[in-house]
Amino acid sequence: MGHWIDGIKFAGGSFALMPPEAVKSINKLAHDHDAYVSTGGWIENVLRFGPDAVDRYIEEAKALGFDVIEISTGFISLPTEALLRLVETVKRAGLKAKPELGIQFGAGGDTSAKELEAEGTKDVGWLVAQARRALDAGADIIMIESEGITENVTSWRTDVVARIINELGLEAVMFEAADPVVFEWYVKNYGNEVNLFVDHSQIVQLEALRSGIWGTKSTWGRIQNIA
């Protein structure tokens, strides 16, 4: 499992709020421990400044030692062709591209479940189709936004998860799993190789679950690692 560290922000003439050498040092520490480093989803804010700003963002991310650019569109409406061009731009820069897709518009903020429900959700078939085109364009993995699936919902959309995995496969996707009860459900139902995005404070708990040395009543002794 990779350890994901967000660090690039857009401010003034630079994208890094921290001193560049500090960011490079943190990223080097991750690399020294065989962890790859991804930007956060700030690119959707950079997009409003135009193509030149996007190019500078990607160039600075590379210079700072990031490995992956997250292409998030939770707060904006972005045509599929534009998303594909972003994937291609990231790949040309020699970095990995990680589009983030979801079924809930406005995901990623502090909006209540009731308000998000009023927005409605997209059809999962649309998400799968976009993901396939992004993968064909060179995307390395697709991040699946949790809002509308396991976060800010009255009941989990497990049917959405099943269809995504059935049509795209486990290796092509990473599910955002914000809470232990969520990532435990994923491991229990889809095995310990499922790709999950968790908070850094939950890494030890998740990896102990994957290894079968931690669990609740529902999973203790049931997570196996037979080759």
RAPE-V434326 format. One record per residue. N is the residue number from 1. RES is the residue in one small letter. SS is DSSP state (a for helix, b for strand, c for the rest). NEAR is the number of other C-alpha atoms within 10 Angstrom. Layout:
n={N;N}
res={RES;RES}
ss={SS;SS}
near={NEAR;NEAR}
This chain:
n={1;2;3;4;5;6;7;8;9;10;11;12;13;14;15;16;17;18;19;20;21;22;23;24;25;26;27;28;29;30;31;32;33;34;35;36;37;38;39;40;41;42;43;44;45;46;47;48;49;50;51;52;53;54;55;56;57;58;59;60;61;62;63;64;65;66;67;68;69;70;71;72;73;74;75;76;77;78;79;80;81;82;83;84;85;86;87;88;89;90;91;92;93;94;95;96;97;98;99;100;101;102;103;104;105;106;107;108;109;110;111;112;113;114;115;116;117;118;119;120;121;122;123;124;125;126;127;128;129;130;131;132;133;134;135;136;137;138;139;140;141;142;143;144;145;146;147;148;149;150;151;152;153;154;155;156;157;158;159;160;161;162;163;164;165;166;167;168;169;170;171;172;173;174;175;176;177;178;179;180;181;182;183;184;185;186;187;188;189;190;191;192;193;194;195;196;197;198;199;200;201;202;203;204;205;206;207;208;209;210;211;212;213;214;215;216;217;218;219;220;221;222;223;224;225;226;227}
res={m;g;h;w;i;d;g;i;k;f;a;g;g;s;f;a;l;m;p;p;e;a;v;k;s;i;n;k;l;a;h;d;h;d;a;y;v;s;t;g;g;w;i;e;n;v;l;r;f;g;p;d;a;v;d;r;y;i;e;e;a;k;a;l;g;f;d;v;i;e;i;s;t;g;f;i;s;l;p;t;e;a;l;l;r;l;v;e;t;v;k;r;a;g;l;k;a;k;p;e;l;g;i;q;f;g;a;g;g;d;t;s;a;k;e;l;e;a;e;g;t;k;d;v;g;w;l;v;a;q;a;r;r;a;l;d;a;g;a;d;i;i;m;i;e;s;e;g;i;t;e;n;v;t;s;w;r;t;d;v;v;a;r;i;i;n;e;l;g;l;e;a;v;m;f;e;a;a;d;p;v;v;f;e;w;y;v;k;n;y;g;n;e;v;n;l;f;v;d;h;s;q;i;v;q;l;e;a;l;r;s;g;i;w;g;t;k;s;t;w;g;r;i;q;n;i;a}
ss={c;c;c;c;c;c;c;c;c;c;b;c;c;b;c;c;c;c;c;a;a;a;a;a;a;a;a;a;a;a;a;a;c;c;c;c;c;b;c;c;c;c;a;a;a;a;a;a;a;c;a;a;a;a;a;a;a;a;a;a;a;a;a;c;c;c;c;b;b;b;b;b;c;c;c;c;c;c;c;a;a;a;a;a;a;a;a;a;a;a;a;a;c;c;c;b;b;b;b;b;b;c;c;b;c;c;c;c;c;c;c;c;a;a;a;a;a;a;a;c;b;c;c;a;a;a;a;a;a;a;a;a;a;a;a;a;c;c;c;c;c;b;b;b;c;c;b;c;c;c;b;c;c;c;c;c;c;a;a;a;a;a;a;a;a;a;a;a;c;c;c;c;b;b;b;b;c;c;c;a;a;a;a;a;a;a;a;a;a;a;c;c;c;c;c;b;b;c;c;a;a;a;a;a;a;a;a;a;a;a;a;c;c;c;c;c;c;c;c;c;c;c;c;c;c;c;c}
near={13;14;17;18;18;14;21;25;19;15;10;8;8;15;20;19;13;13;8;15;10;12;19;17;13;16;21;18;12;18;16;10;9;12;17;19;22;25;21;17;22;20;22;18;15;20;16;10;10;9;12;10;18;20;17;15;23;23;16;17;23;17;11;21;20;26;18;24;28;23;24;23;23;21;14;13;10;13;8;14;12;10;19;20;13;23;25;19;16;25;18;11;12;14;21;21;26;26;26;21;22;25;22;22;20;18;21;16;9;9;12;10;15;11;11;19;16;8;12;12;15;13;12;16;14;12;16;19;13;19;25;15;15;25;19;11;17;17;23;20;21;25;23;23;24;25;26;24;23;20;20;20;16;12;10;16;15;12;10;19;17;14;14;20;17;10;12;17;12;16;13;18;22;19;22;22;23;17;13;15;10;19;23;22;14;20;19;18;12;14;16;20;13;21;23;22;21;19;15;10;8;14;15;11;16;20;14;12;25;21;14;17;12;16;18;10;7;10;15;12;13;12;19;13;11;4;3}
